[in-house]
Amino acid sequence: MITLSNYFEKTKAVDFGKIKHTKKEALIEGHKFMKEYHDLYGEDNDINQAIDNHLRIINEALSIEKEKPVKPEPVKPGPVKKAKQSPKAKQPKEEKPAKQIKPKKSEKPKNQEKPIKGKYKVGDKINWIDNDGAHVTDTITAIQKASNGEIEYLTRDRKSNDVTYLEKSIDKGVNEKIYFINKPAPEGVNSMAPEIKFIKRYVKLHGQTVSADEIMPFLRSLQKAITEKTISSKSFYADEIEAIQNGLVKIINSGQKVKVDIDPKSLENYKSIIEGKIVRPSVLILKRAISLVGKPGKRDEAKKLLDRIKKSPVPDGDPLAKYVKQIEKEITSFINDKSATSFNPVKIDLQGILGLTGLQGIELPSPNFQPGQVVTSTELAFANFKTIPITGKWKDLIGQPGEPFKIMIYGKPGCGKSSLAINFGHYLAKEHAKSVLYVSDEERFSYTLTEKINRLNARHPNLMFAARLPESLMPYDVVFIDSVNSMGLEPEDLKELFLKYPKKSFIFVFQTTKDGQFKGRQDFEHDVDAVIHCENKTAFSEKNRFGGSKTISIF
């Protein structure tokens, strides 16, 4: 079996151009990728996945090659010679069996290697979820040492595919909650990119006869994802998505049942995307460059990255080529400037680079800024602040909130404030798996609260209710307080909550008088990110740092 440690030794004699396999192109590309990035295995999940996939395909391809029956060459008939009769052959003397020398009890077999011990043992199961959302279990079958001396594990999945893991790769996957040892992986890990979901759905239609009515829901879903920018115009797969959309429109415009026939070249391209055949080198370069920003002591890593860029230039046809060239100039400048302590690009097209966050595979570093700390504009521009990708009417009303957020909801009695708040809490609990606490100090545990929950169908195990503010809010991600007036809270009380729980999001409900006013309104407004006014069963933003500006119906 070919593994990461013996790959180049085992593939010396392999002519990839002559392998007869349906994934021949993937094998050739994968071999090039191995040459370029094998030394980075264990440092990046995209590289790990690409190399593991290539090893699986090449082992599968070579095993098929070995199993092909060899046709014997036909033997040409020749003249038959008569065998000469010879006198009786002398019988060979029987040889006496040699005496067996028994080893002494004290002697131990020579060259017996000590078993390799690692953190994980034979029989352990590595559970994870692949890009298709399918549960994968790789069982450790053997432990060995790689050529560089590191411990590696040979595993086999349920389909008898063999995959090799370095121990540090498993450790990293466990720490990042991608791999789960001897326990099932929870749902929602490593979910598939939306573009790939649509590509996969389109490929399944190939060869099927469908009507316009059957295709319409697919087209609507795709167009909704494009409109809501779930699929970015800067996506790697923008061309493929556009081609799929045009294909669906063509079927609908025909007005009759049509057999979906994807041309072979496009079909092969779609399948390679679904399988994650290869990761663009330009993406890997940008990811590694971004990981160096603002971190001291990374000069050697910057030199290695520069060498890699020069050794294998990104082709001009790559849509990310211009960003790679900018990075190359900035890294060169950093290396030549001996006074620079960290890589902080200043002449780079920040807007262009930050636009890459919509592309699959790009992950910007999470900020860890401390109060009183001074940071460069570059570090701040590259910081990946966490946001909640809310959709639908909530996006229209609120926009794109960063975490943690603070929102104020106010209005006259009976205008729908509590209904709006409960509905939003249910949305966060159900769609974004947030642990939500709703403190209903005004209604407490009453018939009216129960009626609201049932009427709004706001039942979910992640949405919890309390009649009073509990002593600790640590178990919750989002806390609703309904209402600030009934609890007698002052602006200083809210500030104290923010200081005590700086990573929690809060939504405050305020009851106003008939003229729409309440005590300390201006002070409260200064401390929140968005102010939502409820009036006549509708809600709209009066102040909003997140961009929401539309009026929505509460019911």
VEXVOGU-318063 format. One record per residue (C-alpha): residue number from 1; y negated, x, z negated; residue in one letter. Coordinates in steps of 0.02 Angstrom, whole numbers. Example, Ala and Ser with C-alpha at 12.3 -4.5 7.8 and 13.67 -1.06 7.14 Angstrom:
! residues 2
(r 1; (225; 615; -390); "A");
(r 2; (53; 684; -357); "S");
! end
This chain:
! residues 555
(r 1; (0; 0; 0); "M");
(r 2; (-176; 61; 42); "I");
(r 3; (-294; 67; -107); "T");
(r 4; (-470; 131; -135); "L");
(r 5; (-407; 298; -200); "S");
(r 6; (-288; 335; -55); "N");
(r 7; (-383; 245; 84); "Y");
(r 8; (-441; 393; 189); "F");
(r 9; (-277; 486; 170); "E");
(r 10; (-175; 334; 225); "K");
(r 11; (-289; 286; 370); "T");
(r 12; (-302; 459; 451); "K");
(r 13; (-174; 415; 582); "A");
(r 14; (-227; 232; 604); "V");
(r 15; (-308; 192; 771); "D");
(r 16; (-410; 37; 726); "F");
(r 17; (-447; 2; 909); "G");
(r 18; (-262; -24; 946); "K");
(r 19; (-218; -137; 800); "I");
(r 20; (-168; -308; 867); "K");
(r 21; (-239; -428; 740); "H");
(r 22; (-350; -583; 742); "T");
(r 23; (-475; -491; 631); "K");
(r 24; (-481; -331; 732); "K");
(r 25; (-672; -327; 738); "E");
(r 26; (-680; -355; 550); "A");
(r 27; (-561; -207; 525); "L");
(r 28; (-669; -91; 631); "I");
(r 29; (-829; -144; 543); "E");
(r 30; (-744; -134; 373); "G");
(r 31; (-684; 44; 409); "H");
(r 32; (-863; 97; 451); "K");
(r 33; (-922; 13; 291); "F");
(r 34; (-790; 107; 188); "M");
(r 35; (-850; 274; 256); "K");
(r 36; (-1028; 234; 208); "E");
(r 37; (-1012; 145; 41); "Y");
(r 38; (-844; 186; -40); "H");
(r 39; (-929; 298; -168); "D");
(r 40; (-1033; 151; -231); "L");
(r 41; (-883; 42; -276); "Y");
(r 42; (-904; -25; -450); "G");
(r 43; (-1095; -19; -445); "E");
(r 44; (-1130; -175; -343); "D");
(r 45; (-1038; -342; -332); "N");
(r 46; (-1074; -360; -145); "D");
(r 47; (-999; -188; -109); "I");
(r 48; (-848; -226; -220); "N");
(r 49; (-815; -390; -130); "Q");
(r 50; (-834; -313; 44); "A");
(r 51; (-716; -167; 4); "I");
(r 52; (-587; -278; -83); "D");
(r 53; (-589; -394; 67); "N");
(r 54; (-566; -249; 189); "H");
(r 55; (-420; -177; 89); "L");
(r 56; (-337; -347; 88); "R");
(r 57; (-356; -368; 277); "I");
(r 58; (-297; -193; 322); "I");
(r 59; (-142; -205; 211); "N");
(r 60; (-104; -373; 290); "E");
(r 61; (-131; -304; 468); "A");
(r 62; (-25; -148; 443); "L");
(r 63; (117; -245; 362); "S");
(r 64; (122; -358; 517); "I");
(r 65; (125; -204; 630); "E");
(r 66; (276; -134; 534); "K");
(r 67; (371; -298; 544); "E");
(r 68; (362; -306; 735); "K");
(r 69; (538; -283; 806); "P");
(r 70; (561; -125; 910); "V");
(r 71; (646; -158; 1078); "K");
(r 72; (784; -30; 1113); "P");
(r 73; (765; 63; 1278); "E");
(r 74; (900; 18; 1405); "P");
(r 75; (1035; 151; 1426); "V");
(r 76; (1069; 201; 1607); "K");
(r 77; (1253; 196; 1652); "P");
(r 78; (1329; 365; 1698); "G");
(r 79; (1498; 435; 1751); "P");
(r 80; (1634; 409; 1621); "V");
(r 81; (1719; 573; 1572); "K");
(r 82; (1899; 574; 1518); "K");
(r 83; (1925; 650; 1349); "A");
(r 84; (2038; 806; 1349); "K");
(r 85; (2194; 795; 1247); "Q");
(r 86; (2201; 929; 1117); "S");
(r 87; (2337; 989; 1002); "P");
(r 88; (2347; 915; 830); "K");
(r 89; (2191; 957; 735); "A");
(r 90; (2218; 1051; 574); "K");
(r 91; (2186; 946; 423); "Q");
(r 92; (2049; 1019; 314); "P");
(r 93; (2101; 1074; 142); "K");
(r 94; (2055; 957; 5); "E");
(r 95; (1915; 1028; -98); "E");
(r 96; (1923; 1014; -284); "K");
(r 97; (1779; 915; -358); "P");
(r 98; (1646; 1024; -434); "A");
(r 99; (1634; 1025; -620); "K");
(r 100; (1493; 916; -684); "Q");
(r 101; (1376; 1003; -801); "I");
(r 102; (1321; 887; -938); "K");
(r 103; (1144; 912; -1000); "P");
(r 104; (1123; 959; -1180); "K");
(r 105; (1066; 820; -1294); "K");
(r 106; (912; 919; -1342); "S");
(r 107; (855; 936; -1160); "E");
(r 108; (725; 812; -1094); "K");
(r 109; (705; 764; -911); "P");
(r 110; (575; 874; -827); "K");
(r 111; (413; 814; -744); "N");
(r 112; (411; 651; -841); "Q");
(r 113; (231; 588; -834); "E");
(r 114; (152; 504; -983); "K");
(r 115; (113; 320; -952); "P");
(r 116; (-73; 289; -914); "I");
(r 117; (-158; 183; -1045); "K");
(r 118; (-309; 79; -1002); "G");
(r 119; (-409; -62; -1080); "K");
(r 120; (-302; -187; -987); "Y");
(r 121; (-113; -194; -973); "K");
(r 122; (18; -242; -845); "V");
(r 123; (34; -431; -841); "G");
(r 124; (-149; -466; -885); "D");
(r 125; (-229; -596; -771); "K");
(r 126; (-403; -572; -696); "I");
(r 127; (-473; -746; -663); "N");
(r 128; (-628; -779; -558); "W");
(r 129; (-700; -902; -432); "I");
(r 130; (-724; -850; -251); "D");
(r 131; (-865; -897; -131); "N");
(r 132; (-772; -1055; -81); "D");
(r 133; (-768; -1112; -263); "G");
(r 134; (-579; -1085; -269); "A");
(r 135; (-498; -1016; -427); "H");
(r 136; (-420; -843; -401); "V");
(r 137; (-297; -757; -517); "T");
(r 138; (-256; -573; -490); "D");
(r 139; (-113; -513; -601); "T");
(r 140; (-107; -328; -647); "I");
(r 141; (55; -252; -581); "T");
(r 142; (26; -66; -610); "A");
(r 143; (-97; 58; -686); "I");
(r 144; (-136; 225; -604); "Q");
(r 145; (-271; 358; -588); "K");
(r 146; (-387; 361; -438); "A");
(r 147; (-423; 523; -345); "S");
(r 148; (-583; 546; -448); "N");
(r 149; (-484; 531; -611); "G");
(r 150; (-541; 354; -654); "E");
(r 151; (-416; 222; -708); "I");
(r 152; (-377; 90; -578); "E");
(r 153; (-268; -65; -580); "Y");
(r 154; (-155; -130; -443); "L");
(r 155; (-152; -320; -441); "T");
(r 156; (-69; -459; -342); "R");
(r 157; (-133; -636; -317); "D");
(r 158; (-37; -799; -294); "R");
(r 159; (-27; -770; -106); "K");
(r 160; (50; -597; -132); "S");
(r 161; (-110; -508; -77); "N");
(r 162; (-134; -339; -160); "D");
(r 163; (-305; -290; -227); "V");
(r 164; (-358; -134; -322); "T");
(r 165; (-488; -137; -462); "Y");
(r 166; (-571; 11; -547); "L");
(r 167; (-578; -11; -735); "E");
(r 168; (-768; 2; -737); "K");
(r 169; (-776; -134; -604); "S");
(r 170; (-675; -252; -714); "I");
(r 171; (-783; -208; -865); "D");
(r 172; (-941; -247; -768); "K");
(r 173; (-869; -412; -705); "G");
(r 174; (-819; -463; -882); "V");
(r 175; (-991; -419; -951); "N");
(r 176; (-1077; -518; -813); "E");
(r 177; (-956; -665; -841); "K");
(r 178; (-884; -653; -666); "I");
(r 179; (-708; -599; -719); "Y");
(r 180; (-613; -685; -861); "F");
(r 181; (-461; -595; -932); "I");
(r 182; (-313; -707; -975); "N");
(r 183; (-422; -863; -980); "K");
(r 184; (-479; -981; -841); "P");
(r 185; (-647; -952; -757); "A");
(r 186; (-768; -1096; -795); "P");
(r 187; (-833; -1205; -654); "E");
(r 188; (-997; -1154; -573); "G");
(r 189; (-970; -964; -573); "V");
(r 190; (-1014; -877; -409); "N");
(r 191; (-1056; -1036; -315); "S");
(r 192; (-1066; -1025; -126); "M");
(r 193; (-1235; -1006; -40); "A");
(r 194; (-1293; -1172; 39); "P");
(r 195; (-1300; -1096; 214); "E");
(r 196; (-1117; -1044; 204); "I");
(r 197; (-1067; -1218; 141); "K");
(r 198; (-1143; -1296; 298); "F");
(r 199; (-1066; -1164; 412); "I");
(r 200; (-896; -1195; 333); "K");
(r 201; (-916; -1383; 352); "R");
(r 202; (-961; -1360; 537); "Y");
(r 203; (-812; -1247; 571); "V");
(r 204; (-696; -1382; 500); "K");
(r 205; (-758; -1499; 638); "L");
(r 206; (-697; -1382; 775); "H");
(r 207; (-568; -1470; 885); "G");
(r 208; (-598; -1640; 805); "Q");
(r 209; (-659; -1796; 897); "T");
(r 210; (-804; -1873; 802); "V");
(r 211; (-933; -2011; 825); "S");
(r 212; (-1121; -2009; 796); "A");
(r 213; (-1099; -2113; 637); "D");
(r 214; (-978; -1985; 566); "E");
(r 215; (-1097; -1840; 603); "I");
(r 216; (-1258; -1922; 541); "M");
(r 217; (-1228; -1890; 352); "P");
(r 218; (-1194; -1706; 391); "F");
(r 219; (-1357; -1689; 491); "L");
(r 220; (-1458; -1779; 357); "R");
(r 221; (-1391; -1663; 220); "S");
(r 222; (-1431; -1510; 326); "L");
(r 223; (-1607; -1568; 368); "Q");
(r 224; (-1641; -1613; 186); "K");
(r 225; (-1589; -1436; 133); "A");
(r 226; (-1708; -1363; 263); "I");
(r 227; (-1852; -1479; 216); "T");
(r 228; (-1833; -1444; 29); "E");
(r 229; (-1817; -1258; 69); "K");
(r 230; (-1646; -1247; -13); "T");
(r 231; (-1611; -1153; 148); "I");
(r 232; (-1752; -1029; 181); "S");
(r 233; (-1821; -994; 355); "S");
(r 234; (-1796; -810; 310); "K");
(r 235; (-1611; -832; 275); "S");
(r 236; (-1488; -709; 353); "F");
(r 237; (-1405; -859; 433); "Y");
(r 238; (-1562; -947; 499); "A");
(r 239; (-1504; -928; 680); "D");
(r 240; (-1331; -998; 641); "E");
(r 241; (-1405; -1146; 545); "I");
(r 242; (-1522; -1185; 691); "E");
(r 243; (-1377; -1178; 814); "A");
(r 244; (-1274; -1296; 703); "I");
(r 245; (-1419; -1418; 688); "Q");
(r 246; (-1440; -1419; 878); "N");
(r 247; (-1253; -1448; 900); "G");
(r 248; (-1255; -1597; 781); "L");
(r 249; (-1409; -1673; 865); "V");
(r 250; (-1323; -1655; 1035); "K");
(r 251; (-1171; -1752; 972); "I");
(r 252; (-1280; -1892; 901); "I");
(r 253; (-1385; -1905; 1060); "N");
(r 254; (-1228; -1926; 1165); "S");
(r 255; (-1201; -2096; 1083); "G");
(r 256; (-1012; -2085; 1102); "Q");
(r 257; (-860; -2001; 1025); "K");
(r 258; (-861; -1816; 1066); "V");
(r 259; (-737; -1675; 1038); "K");
(r 260; (-821; -1535; 941); "V");
(r 261; (-792; -1375; 1039); "D");
(r 262; (-873; -1219; 964); "I");
(r 263; (-875; -1074; 1086); "D");
(r 264; (-756; -931; 1036); "P");
(r 265; (-892; -802; 1002); "K");
(r 266; (-989; -918; 886); "S");
(r 267; (-829; -976; 801); "L");
(r 268; (-778; -796; 763); "E");
(r 269; (-953; -762; 696); "N");
(r 270; (-949; -916; 584); "Y");
(r 271; (-777; -869; 516); "K");
(r 272; (-832; -692; 478); "S");
(r 273; (-982; -759; 381); "I");
(r 274; (-871; -878; 281); "I");
(r 275; (-751; -736; 239); "E");
(r 276; (-894; -622; 190); "G");
(r 277; (-835; -491; 315); "K");
(r 278; (-973; -366; 283); "I");
(r 279; (-1135; -347; 186); "V");
(r 280; (-1287; -291; 284); "R");
(r 281; (-1330; -109; 244); "P");
(r 282; (-1515; -158; 246); "S");
(r 283; (-1485; -280; 102); "V");
(r 284; (-1394; -148; 0); "L");
(r 285; (-1534; -23; 30); "I");
(r 286; (-1668; -147; -26); "L");
(r 287; (-1567; -199; -179); "K");
(r 288; (-1545; -17; -234); "R");
(r 289; (-1729; 21; -203); "A");
(r 290; (-1787; -129; -304); "I");
(r 291; (-1671; -78; -447); "S");
(r 292; (-1768; 88; -459); "L");
(r 293; (-1942; 11; -474); "V");
(r 294; (-2034; 58; -633); "G");
(r 295; (-1886; 148; -712); "K");
(r 296; (-1915; 329; -769); "P");
(r 297; (-1789; 467; -731); "G");
(r 298; (-1726; 395; -566); "K");
(r 299; (-1781; 537; -450); "R");
(r 300; (-1603; 595; -412); "D");
(r 301; (-1549; 417; -370); "E");
(r 302; (-1702; 399; -258); "A");
(r 303; (-1651; 559; -166); "K");
(r 304; (-1475; 494; -139); "K");
(r 305; (-1543; 331; -71); "L");
(r 306; (-1661; 424; 47); "L");
(r 307; (-1516; 530; 111); "D");
(r 308; (-1415; 373; 144); "R");
(r 309; (-1558; 292; 240); "I");
(r 310; (-1579; 446; 349); "K");
(r 311; (-1393; 470; 375); "K");
(r 312; (-1365; 292; 435); "S");
(r 313; (-1530; 219; 499); "P");
(r 314; (-1545; 30; 500); "V");
(r 315; (-1556; -28; 683); "P");
(r 316; (-1724; -97; 742); "D");
(r 317; (-1640; -262; 784); "G");
(r 318; (-1605; -295; 599); "D");
(r 319; (-1733; -422; 534); "P");
(r 320; (-1753; -317; 376); "L");
(r 321; (-1781; -151; 467); "A");
(r 322; (-1970; -148; 438); "K");
(r 323; (-1945; -168; 250); "Y");
(r 324; (-1819; -25; 248); "V");
(r 325; (-1946; 86; 339); "K");
(r 326; (-2079; 43; 210); "Q");
(r 327; (-1957; 84; 70); "I");
(r 328; (-1912; 249; 154); "E");
(r 329; (-2096; 302; 159); "K");
(r 330; (-2125; 253; -21); "E");
(r 331; (-1970; 344; -84); "I");
(r 332; (-2020; 501; 12); "T");
(r 333; (-2193; 492; -66); "S");
(r 334; (-2117; 470; -240); "F");
(r 335; (-1999; 619; -219); "I");
(r 336; (-2140; 732; -156); "N");
(r 337; (-2259; 681; -296); "D");
(r 338; (-2197; 788; -442); "K");
(r 339; (-2318; 704; -562); "S");
(r 340; (-2242; 531; -534); "A");
(r 341; (-2126; 480; -676); "T");
(r 342; (-2058; 322; -594); "S");
(r 343; (-2042; 241; -423); "F");
(r 344; (-2190; 120; -405); "N");
(r 345; (-2223; 81; -221); "P");
(r 346; (-2407; 39; -189); "V");
(r 347; (-2422; 32; 1); "K");
(r 348; (-2275; -84; 27); "I");
(r 349; (-2285; -260; 99); "D");
(r 350; (-2252; -346; -68); "L");
(r 351; (-2265; -520; 5); "Q");
(r 352; (-2130; -477; 132); "G");
(r 353; (-2013; -399; 4); "I");
(r 354; (-2035; -542; -119); "L");
(r 355; (-1992; -662; 22); "G");
(r 356; (-1820; -583; 22); "L");
(r 357; (-1777; -668; -141); "T");
(r 358; (-1724; -818; -38); "G");
(r 359; (-1593; -713; 49); "L");
(r 360; (-1415; -704; -16); "Q");
(r 361; (-1378; -542; -106); "G");
(r 362; (-1555; -493; -159); "I");
(r 363; (-1580; -491; -347); "E");
(r 364; (-1743; -431; -422); "L");
(r 365; (-1741; -354; -596); "P");
(r 366; (-1772; -474; -740); "S");
(r 367; (-1933; -434; -834); "P");
(r 368; (-1926; -367; -1009); "N");
(r 369; (-2112; -352; -1044); "F");
(r 370; (-2167; -337; -1224); "Q");
(r 371; (-2330; -400; -1304); "P");
(r 372; (-2462; -263; -1293); "G");
(r 373; (-2371; -174; -1152); "Q");
(r 374; (-2470; -119; -999); "V");
(r 375; (-2375; -136; -833); "V");
(r 376; (-2419; -91; -654); "T");
(r 377; (-2457; -225; -525); "S");
(r 378; (-2301; -168; -431); "T");
(r 379; (-2186; -195; -581); "E");
(r 380; (-2262; -367; -607); "L");
(r 381; (-2246; -411; -423); "A");
(r 382; (-2062; -363; -422); "F");
(r 383; (-2021; -453; -585); "A");
(r 384; (-1894; -593; -563); "N");
(r 385; (-1953; -728; -683); "F");
(r 386; (-1824; -864; -707); "K");
(r 387; (-1864; -1035; -634); "T");
(r 388; (-1773; -1202; -629); "I");
(r 389; (-1742; -1256; -448); "P");
(r 390; (-1778; -1441; -479); "I");
(r 391; (-1771; -1561; -331); "T");
(r 392; (-1816; -1736; -277); "G");
(r 393; (-1947; -1838; -370); "K");
(r 394; (-1951; -1712; -513); "W");
(r 395; (-2006; -1575; -394); "K");
(r 396; (-2140; -1692; -325); "D");
(r 397; (-2206; -1726; -500); "L");
(r 398; (-2183; -1557; -587); "I");
(r 399; (-2161; -1425; -450); "G");
(r 400; (-2059; -1267; -484); "Q");
(r 401; (-2066; -1232; -672); "P");
(r 402; (-2038; -1058; -740); "G");
(r 403; (-1939; -1040; -901); "E");
(r 404; (-1987; -1070; -1037); "P");
(r 405; (-2109; -1210; -996); "F");
(r 406; (-2218; -1329; -1098); "K");
(r 407; (-2259; -1502; -1033); "I");
(r 408; (-2366; -1640; -1108); "M");
(r 409; (-2333; -1825; -1065); "I");
(r 410; (-2462; -1953; -1122); "Y");
(r 411; (-2512; -2133; -1094); "G");
(r 412; (-2545; -2302; -1174); "K");
(r 413; (-2408; -2401; -1264); "P");
(r 414; (-2278; -2478; -1147); "G");
(r 415; (-2325; -2375; -993); "C");
(r 416; (-2153; -2292; -979); "G");
(r 417; (-2180; -2122; -1065); "K");
(r 418; (-2016; -2121; -1162); "S");
(r 419; (-1917; -2185; -1012); "S");
(r 420; (-1989; -2044; -904); "L");
(r 421; (-1949; -1914; -1037); "A");
(r 422; (-1769; -1975; -1067); "I");
(r 423; (-1738; -1983; -880); "N");
(r 424; (-1801; -1803; -857); "F");
(r 425; (-1696; -1744; -1005); "G");
(r 426; (-1541; -1823; -927); "H");
(r 427; (-1580; -1738; -760); "Y");
(r 428; (-1594; -1565; -842); "L");
(r 429; (-1432; -1593; -939); "A");
(r 430; (-1331; -1657; -792); "K");
(r 431; (-1398; -1559; -643); "E");
(r 432; (-1445; -1394; -726); "H");
(r 433; (-1322; -1387; -872); "A");
(r 434; (-1462; -1371; -999); "K");
(r 435; (-1430; -1407; -1181); "S");
(r 436; (-1562; -1541; -1215); "V");
(r 437; (-1619; -1610; -1383); "L");
(r 438; (-1723; -1770; -1384); "Y");
(r 439; (-1810; -1798; -1551); "V");
(r 440; (-1850; -1984; -1558); "S");
(r 441; (-1958; -1990; -1713); "D");
(r 442; (-2050; -2145; -1654); "E");
(r 443; (-1902; -2260; -1612); "E");
(r 444; (-1771; -2170; -1717); "R");
(r 445; (-1590; -2230; -1695); "F");
(r 446; (-1630; -2408; -1646); "S");
(r 447; (-1584; -2546; -1525); "Y");
(r 448; (-1734; -2505; -1413); "T");
(r 449; (-1677; -2323; -1395); "L");
(r 450; (-1498; -2377; -1356); "T");
(r 451; (-1564; -2501; -1228); "E");
(r 452; (-1664; -2364; -1140); "K");
(r 453; (-1513; -2246; -1132); "I");
(r 454; (-1402; -2382; -1058); "N");
(r 455; (-1534; -2449; -938); "R");
(r 456; (-1572; -2275; -871); "L");
(r 457; (-1387; -2227; -871); "N");
(r 458; (-1439; -2071; -968); "A");
(r 459; (-1271; -2030; -1044); "R");
(r 460; (-1216; -1848; -1041); "H");
(r 461; (-1133; -1732; -1169); "P");
(r 462; (-1273; -1603; -1147); "N");
(r 463; (-1408; -1730; -1194); "L");
(r 464; (-1419; -1752; -1383); "M");
(r 465; (-1532; -1861; -1491); "F");
(r 466; (-1605; -1838; -1665); "A");
(r 467; (-1717; -1950; -1771); "A");
(r 468; (-1805; -1800; -1848); "R");
(r 469; (-1838; -1619; -1799); "L");
(r 470; (-1687; -1517; -1861); "P");
(r 471; (-1708; -1357; -1962); "E");
(r 472; (-1653; -1248; -1816); "S");
(r 473; (-1680; -1270; -1628); "L");
(r 474; (-1576; -1117; -1580); "M");
(r 475; (-1431; -1215; -1500); "P");
(r 476; (-1546; -1300; -1373); "Y");
(r 477; (-1628; -1245; -1209); "D");
(r 478; (-1754; -1389; -1196); "V");
(r 479; (-1829; -1493; -1338); "V");
(r 480; (-1918; -1661; -1316); "F");
(r 481; (-2030; -1723; -1458); "I");
(r 482; (-2070; -1909; -1451); "D");
(r 483; (-2198; -1924; -1516); "S");
(r 484; (-2318; -1793; -1579); "V");
(r 485; (-2426; -1930; -1655); "N");
(r 486; (-2288; -2011; -1758); "S");
(r 487; (-2234; -1840; -1826); "M");
(r 488; (-2414; -1800; -1872); "G");
(r 489; (-2410; -1631; -1782); "L");
(r 490; (-2570; -1531; -1755); "E");
(r 491; (-2603; -1400; -1617); "P");
(r 492; (-2566; -1264; -1747); "E");
(r 493; (-2394; -1340; -1779); "D");
(r 494; (-2350; -1328; -1594); "L");
(r 495; (-2410; -1147; -1586); "K");
(r 496; (-2298; -1108; -1733); "E");
(r 497; (-2150; -1184; -1639); "L");
(r 498; (-2190; -1077; -1486); "F");
(r 499; (-2195; -918; -1591); "L");
(r 500; (-2034; -961; -1682); "K");
(r 501; (-1941; -1010; -1522); "Y");
(r 502; (-2023; -910; -1379); "P");
(r 503; (-1877; -940; -1259); "K");
(r 504; (-1866; -1129; -1282); "K");
(r 505; (-1946; -1257; -1166); "S");
(r 506; (-2039; -1403; -1244); "F");
(r 507; (-2092; -1576; -1181); "I");
(r 508; (-2213; -1669; -1295); "F");
(r 509; (-2244; -1857; -1286); "V");
(r 510; (-2416; -1919; -1345); "F");
(r 511; (-2467; -2098; -1386); "Q");
(r 512; (-2648; -2138; -1340); "T");
(r 513; (-2767; -2274; -1397); "T");
(r 514; (-2822; -2416; -1283); "K");
(r 515; (-2962; -2308; -1215); "D");
(r 516; (-2835; -2170; -1170); "G");
(r 517; (-2887; -2045; -1304); "Q");
(r 518; (-2800; -1960; -1450); "F");
(r 519; (-2849; -1836; -1583); "K");
(r 520; (-2855; -1652; -1530); "G");
(r 521; (-2821; -1691; -1346); "R");
(r 522; (-2914; -1539; -1276); "Q");
(r 523; (-2831; -1418; -1397); "D");
(r 524; (-2658; -1484; -1352); "F");
(r 525; (-2695; -1475; -1164); "E");
(r 526; (-2743; -1291; -1176); "H");
(r 527; (-2571; -1247; -1245); "D");
(r 528; (-2463; -1324; -1107); "V");
(r 529; (-2422; -1285; -925); "D");
(r 530; (-2428; -1463; -859); "A");
(r 531; (-2508; -1626; -913); "V");
(r 532; (-2426; -1786; -849); "I");
(r 533; (-2514; -1953; -863); "H");
(r 534; (-2412; -2114; -865); "C");
(r 535; (-2499; -2272; -809); "E");
(r 536; (-2437; -2440; -743); "N");
(r 537; (-2255; -2380; -730); "K");
(r 538; (-2305; -2226; -627); "T");
(r 539; (-2328; -2043; -672); "A");
(r 540; (-2440; -1906; -598); "F");
(r 541; (-2499; -1732; -646); "S");
(r 542; (-2677; -1703; -707); "E");
(r 543; (-2652; -1517; -740); "K");
(r 544; (-2507; -1418; -668); "N");
(r 545; (-2472; -1231; -655); "R");
(r 546; (-2309; -1264; -561); "F");
(r 547; (-2378; -1351; -407); "G");
(r 548; (-2320; -1532; -428); "G");
(r 549; (-2453; -1655; -369); "S");
(r 550; (-2370; -1817; -312); "K");
(r 551; (-2367; -1984; -401); "T");
(r 552; (-2193; -2051; -437); "I");
(r 553; (-2124; -2216; -498); "S");
(r 554; (-2052; -2208; -674); "I");
(r 555; (-1921; -2344; -645); "F");
! end
